Amino acid sequence: MFTHEKSKALKEEANKTILGGVNSPSRSYKAVGDGAPIVMDRAEGAYFYDVDGNRYIDYLGAYGPIITGHGHPRIHEAIAEQSSKGILYGTPTTLEIDFAKKIQEAIPSLERVRFVNSGTEAVMTTIRVARAYTGRNKIIKFEGCYHGHSDLVLVAAGSGPSQLGTPDSAGVPQGVAEDVITVPFNNIEDFKTAIDHFGDEIAAVLVEPIVGNFGIVEPFEGFLEEVNQVAHDNGSLVIYDEVITAFRFMYGGAQNLLNVEPDLTAMGKIIGGGTPIGAYGGRLDIMENVAPLGPAYQAGTMAGNPLSMAAGLACLEILEKPGVYDKLDHLGKMLEDGITELINKYEVKASINRLAGALTIYFTDKKVTDYNMAEESDGEIFSKFFNGLIHRGINIAPSKYEAWFITTEHTEDDIKETLSIVEEVFKNDL
Ligand code: PMP
């Protein structure tokens, strides 16, 4: 078992200056017995090394962006080369044009694109653009889906599909929450009820085409097509939040994989190759509403910054090589099959959702297809599982329905080592 003396001491130190000791609340987990998260020192390929010298196989992938492993030499070189030519210009660059072309070639619905700095910004702006285009205010979103921390998407469900939302965070005004209707994912009837009820008030429906935020949950056959049809018949736009899904399962978006096209798309994470990034885009006649061409304002000192453009281009060049996603799928299947065998052997009440190199283990025996089912995953068992893994060298997200992300740098040996640790945890800790 690992010891974490330095991590514990650093948590005390961090608390004195950084609010809560962390810069994002999900990092504040109770990994080392006294409420302190493990502090990492460096990351390399598929591994993390903490300040106490322990090594971990990493499946957190920084919550999604890291798909080519940590410190991939090609991305490292691209950043170093750009940095030698200047870090930030505040002017147009050829790099941003090249990168926009590359993304547009991969995801054809992006007739025009804009780069921003985070997934939050990208989603927030698509909503503004949809409101500007339709002249309407309300949006529909799906239960349990996280779309960043802007006011409008930090809203919880009302008690039914014809109810307005309630703020999910202090500081979000009730008036803002009243512009959001939340319905269950994979439930077309509730979606239609919401559209029927609010009709021409609905500017857009915001959807993760494959959910990544209560584990990996795929849409039922025909669900997204029907959402498109019903929304468009109502004069509402369809926005895909592909912040997690773009380039995760194939070279392109979930929209390519599922063969459905939204009007607008928000992206982030992987496309920055590990640097801060967001992007949004879509139909030309809608995007023309954005400044400088139209009345919807969006700007950014760091938007399209050369380091992110260079890192993003390098990352997509790695991902477009033949065989990359086959490898991720192969390792993902190996992990899924191995854990399934152990679930059966140790009679653990658990089920797995997987797509390519991303999977979620839910501690419920039901196949999870919506948020309520994901919520049924047993948090106490997850907590024992998480602690068992992290104290033996496996780093996953500290949430009972977050995905495990495999990178191009993981190997079959890493998966075998992971499976033997999962077996130890199932045998001794649950
Ligand atoms: N949308 C989705 C689907 C996300 O998963 C996230 C982040 N987890 C965001 C938006 C927000 O992105 P960021 O953290 O880069 O602001």
Residues whose N, C-alpha, C, O or C-beta is under 5 A from the ligand:
A	BS01	PMP	S118 G119 T120 Y146 H147 G148 D241 V243 I244 G268 I277
